[in-house]
Amino acid sequence: MKCKLSTIATAAVLALACGIAAAQAKTVKLRLGHTLPDADSQHLAALEFAKRVKERTNGEVEITVFPNSVLGPDGSLVASVRSGTIDIGVTGNPFLTAVSTNLNVLDLPYLFEDEQQAHKVLDGPVGQGLLDELGRYQLKGLAFWEIGFRSLANSKQPINGAADIAGLKIRTTPNPAHILAFQALGANPQPLAYGEVFPALETKAVDGHENPPTLMLASKMFEVQKYLSLTRHAYTAAVLFMNKRKFDSLTPGQQRIFLEEAAAAANFQRELNAKNQAGALAELRQHGMQINESPDIESIKAVVQEPVRSAFVAKYGDSLLRAIAGQQ
């Protein structure tokens, strides 16, 4: 009888172990990389996205988030997600425009008047169409998150209008619209991955850069920049994207959860950015930055808006611009 009980107990232990192993085998473990600091809203949104996906899949999908270029700079991140060596990425729209060229439209200067207008377009048919196009390039576009309206900071002089930008070495993204705009203003644009920006400013390899104040604060740009002018010359979306084969391998229910939580995290991040904007400016001032909240935007717009838009239309046509105008 004792042997029989022992055999039963052993079988029960083995069954339990097999059950645990089977449950573990079912867990899909994914890596999500981005290039911004862990203090930025993008990282907080990524953590929220990962948490909600795990909760709603009952632990079947676990996403580990790697910030601050740990998994590579922006361009490498895009390439790695396309190849499948990284599962999910978030990066500014300009770093995906070399892959899907229609995305270039979103980086035109002064395309949007405010955040609400940008969100309406990105969350509507135009935005969905742009996300869907990524499917041609081994990527699944999950949602548009947010970098925000770019403003100009530098270490040399206050920027009151277009004339003050001439001659400055400005870090930009590699997007053609950003480069052309600063060339038109007489600046010397220097495309760099985000992880390279702080050291380039610290060593004076470049004079300035352009990003939202919330990101400048999270990245401690006040340590290497003195002057900030709220030019708001371009809105930059962030794209949450995934390796398409990996997305397709998820169950239909998991895919639905991914898309719903990607959109929810976009709203989560946008609300954080809106809430923190005024506080970011106040804190940057406390750290010694001189901030011009009312530069002569019209002087900048007069130089960059029409030439850059015309260059885009000459290369890609005006259908996307007309579609965007129809949604505004």
C-alpha positions in Angstrom: 0.0 0.0 0.0 2.9 2.3 0.9 4.5 1.7 -2.5 1.2 2.4 -4.3 0.8 5.7 -2.4 4.4 6.6 -3.2 3.8 5.9 -6.9 0.6 8.0 -6.9 2.4 10.9 -5.2 5.3 10.7 -7.7 2.8 10.8 -10.6 1.1 13.8 -9.0 4.3 15.7 -8.7 5.3 14.9 -12.2 1.9 16.0 -13.5 2.2 19.2 -11.6 5.7 19.8 -12.9 4.5 19.1 -16.5 1.6 21.5 -16.0 3.9 24.3 -14.8 6.3 23.7 -17.6 3.5 23.8 -20.1 2.2 27.0 -18.7 5.7 28.5 -18.9 6.1 27.3 -22.4 2.9 29.2 -23.4 4.2 32.5 -22.1 5.3 34.8 -24.9 8.2 36.9 -23.8 8.9 40.0 -25.9 11.5 42.9 -25.8 10.5 46.5 -26.4 13.2 49.0 -27.0 13.2 52.8 -27.3 15.9 55.5 -27.2 14.6 58.1 -24.7 15.4 58.3 -21.0 13.4 56.5 -18.4 12.1 59.8 -17.0 10.3 60.6 -20.3 6.6 60.0 -20.9 7.5 57.6 -23.7 9.1 55.2 -21.2 6.1 55.6 -18.8 3.7 54.8 -21.6 5.8 51.8 -22.6 5.6 50.4 -19.0 1.9 51.0 -18.9 1.5 49.2 -22.2 3.5 46.3 -21.0 1.6 46.1 -17.7 -1.8 46.2 -19.4 -0.9 43.6 -22.0 0.3 41.2 -19.3 -2.9 41.8 -17.2 -5.3 41.4 -20.1 -3.6 38.2 -21.5 -3.5 36.7 -18.0 0.2 36.6 -18.1 0.4 34.8 -21.5 2.4 37.8 -22.9 5.2 39.5 -21.0 6.9 42.6 -22.4 10.2 43.8 -21.0 11.0 47.5 -21.7 14.5 48.7 -22.5 14.9 52.5 -22.5 17.7 54.9 -23.3 19.1 53.2 -26.4 20.0 50.0 -24.5 19.0 47.9 -27.5 20.6 50.3 -30.0 20.1 53.8 -31.5 17.0 54.8 -33.5 18.1 53.5 -36.9 19.4 50.2 -35.6 16.3 49.8 -33.5 14.1 50.0 -36.7 16.3 47.5 -38.5 16.4 45.1 -35.6 12.6 45.0 -35.3 12.3 44.5 -39.0 14.7 41.5 -38.8 13.0 40.2 -35.7 16.0 40.3 -33.4 14.0 42.8 -31.3 10.2 42.4 -31.1 8.8 45.9 -30.5 10.2 49.4 -30.9 9.2 53.0 -30.4 10.9 55.8 -32.1 10.2 59.2 -33.6 8.5 59.1 -36.9 11.5 60.6 -38.8 13.5 57.4 -38.2 10.9 55.4 -40.1 10.6 57.6 -43.1 13.4 55.9 -44.9 11.5 52.7 -44.6 8.0 54.0 -45.4 8.4 57.2 -47.4 4.8 58.4 -47.0 5.5 59.0 -43.4 7.6 62.0 -44.5 4.4 64.0 -44.7 4.1 64.1 -40.9 7.4 66.0 -40.5 6.6 69.0 -42.6 7.1 72.3 -40.7 4.0 73.9 -39.3 1.7 71.1 -40.7 -0.4 71.1 -37.5 -1.5 74.1 -35.4 -1.8 72.3 -32.1 -1.8 68.8 -30.5 -5.5 68.3 -30.9 -5.3 68.7 -34.6 -2.3 66.3 -34.8 -4.1 63.7 -32.7 -7.2 63.9 -34.9 -5.2 63.2 -38.0 -3.1 60.4 -36.5 -6.0 58.6 -34.9 -8.1 58.9 -38.1 -8.0 57.3 -41.6 -4.8 59.1 -42.6 -2.9 57.8 -39.6 -4.3 54.3 -39.9 -3.3 54.2 -43.5 0.2 55.2 -42.7 0.4 52.5 -40.0 -1.0 49.9 -42.3 1.7 50.7 -44.9 4.4 49.5 -42.5 3.1 46.0 -43.2 4.9 46.1 -46.6 8.2 46.4 -44.7 8.0 43.5 -42.2 6.6 45.8 -39.5 3.2 46.1 -37.8 2.3 49.6 -36.9 0.4 49.5 -33.6 -0.2 53.2 -32.8 1.1 56.7 -33.0 2.5 57.8 -29.7 4.0 61.3 -29.2 7.3 63.2 -29.2 5.5 66.5 -29.5 6.0 69.9 -30.9 9.7 70.6 -31.5 11.2 73.9 -30.2 14.7 75.2 -30.6 17.4 75.3 -27.9 21.0 76.3 -28.2 24.1 77.3 -26.2 25.0 80.5 -28.1 22.3 83.1 -28.3 18.6 83.8 -27.8 16.4 83.0 -30.8 13.8 85.7 -31.4 13.2 85.1 -35.1 14.4 83.5 -38.3 17.5 85.6 -38.6 18.9 84.4 -35.2 19.0 80.8 -36.5 21.4 81.4 -39.3 24.9 80.0 -38.8 24.0 77.7 -35.9 25.0 74.0 -36.0 21.7 72.3 -35.1 21.2 68.6 -34.4 18.2 67.3 -36.4 16.7 64.0 -37.2 17.7 62.4 -40.6 14.3 63.4 -42.0 14.6 65.4 -45.2 12.0 67.9 -44.2 13.9 68.8 -41.0 17.2 69.1 -42.8 15.8 71.2 -45.6 14.0 73.5 -43.2 17.2 74.4 -41.3 19.2 74.7 -44.4 16.6 77.3 -45.6 17.1 79.2 -42.4 20.8 79.3 -43.0 21.7 76.9 -40.2 24.0 73.8 -40.5 21.8 70.8 -39.7 23.6 67.8 -38.2 21.5 64.6 -38.2 22.2 62.4 -35.2 20.5 59.6 -33.3 19.0 60.8 -30.0 21.5 59.0 -27.9 24.3 61.0 -29.5 22.7 64.4 -28.9 23.8 65.2 -25.3 27.5 64.4 -25.8 27.5 66.4 -29.1 26.1 69.4 -27.3 28.5 68.9 -24.3 31.5 68.9 -26.6 30.2 71.8 -28.7 30.2 69.6 -31.8 26.7 71.1 -32.3 25.3 74.3 -30.9 21.7 73.3 -30.4 18.9 70.9 -31.0 15.1 70.9 -31.3 12.7 68.9 -29.2 9.8 69.4 -26.9 10.6 71.0 -23.5 9.3 67.9 -21.6 11.9 65.7 -23.4 14.6 68.4 -22.9 13.9 68.2 -19.1 13.9 64.4 -19.0 17.2 64.4 -20.9 18.8 67.1 -18.7 19.5 69.3 -21.7 19.6 72.3 -19.4 23.1 71.1 -18.4 24.4 71.9 -21.9 21.9 74.4 -23.3 21.2 77.9 -22.1 18.6 79.3 -24.6 15.2 77.9 -25.5 12.7 79.4 -27.9 9.2 77.9 -28.3 9.2 77.8 -32.1 7.0 74.8 -32.2 8.1 74.4 -35.8 7.2 70.8 -36.3 5.1 68.1 -34.6 6.8 64.7 -34.2 4.8 61.6 -33.7 6.4 58.5 -32.2 5.5 55.2 -33.8 4.9 52.0 -31.8 5.8 49.2 -34.1 6.3 45.5 -34.0 8.0 42.7 -36.0 5.1 41.6 -38.3 5.8 37.9 -38.1 5.8 38.1 -34.3 2.5 40.0 -34.3 1.0 37.5 -36.7 2.1 34.6 -34.4 -0.1 36.0 -31.6 -3.6 34.7 -31.2 -6.4 36.9 -32.6 -7.4 37.8 -29.0 -3.9 38.8 -28.2 -3.6 40.9 -31.3 -6.8 42.7 -30.4 -5.4 43.4 -26.9 -2.1 44.7 -28.4 -3.9 47.2 -30.7 -6.3 48.4 -28.0 -3.6 48.8 -25.4 -1.3 50.5 -27.8 -4.0 53.1 -28.5 -4.8 53.5 -24.8 -1.1 54.0 -24.0 -1.0 56.7 -26.7 -3.7 58.6 -24.8 -2.0 57.9 -21.5 1.2 59.5 -22.8 -0.5 62.5 -24.5 -2.2 63.3 -21.2 1.1 63.1 -19.4 2.7 65.5 -21.9 -0.1 68.0 -21.7 -0.1 67.9 -17.9 3.7 68.3 -17.6 4.3 71.0 -20.2 4.0 74.0 -18.0 5.9 72.4 -15.2 8.7 71.4 -17.5 9.2 75.0 -18.6 9.2 76.2 -15.0 11.8 73.6 -14.0 14.0 74.4 -17.0 14.0 78.0 -15.9 15.0 76.9 -12.4 18.0 75.2 -13.9 19.0 78.4 -15.6 17.6 78.2 -19.1 16.4 81.5 -20.7 13.1 80.8 -22.4 11.4 82.9 -25.1 7.8 81.8 -25.1 6.7 84.2 -27.9 9.3 84.2 -30.7 8.5 85.6 -34.1 7.1 82.3 -35.4 5.8 84.0 -38.6 9.3 85.0 -39.7 10.3 81.3 -39.4 7.2 80.0 -41.1 7.7 82.4 -44.0 11.1 80.9 -44.7 10.4 77.2 -44.2 6.8 76.3 -44.7 6.2 76.7 -48.5 9.7 75.6 -49.8 9.7 72.4 -47.7 6.1 71.6 -48.6 6.8 72.2 -52.3 9.8 69.8 -52.2 7.6 67.1 -50.6 4.8 67.5 -53.2 7.4 67.4 -56.1 8.6 64.1 -54.8 5.5 62.4 -53.4 2.5 64.3 -54.7 -0.1 66.2 -52.7 -2.7 63.5 -52.1 -1.7 63.0 -48.4 -1.6 66.7 -47.8 -5.1 67.0 -49.2 -6.3 64.1 -47.1 -4.8 65.7 -43.9 -6.5 69.0 -44.8 -9.8 67.2 -45.1 -9.5 65.8 -41.6 -8.5 69.0 -39.9 
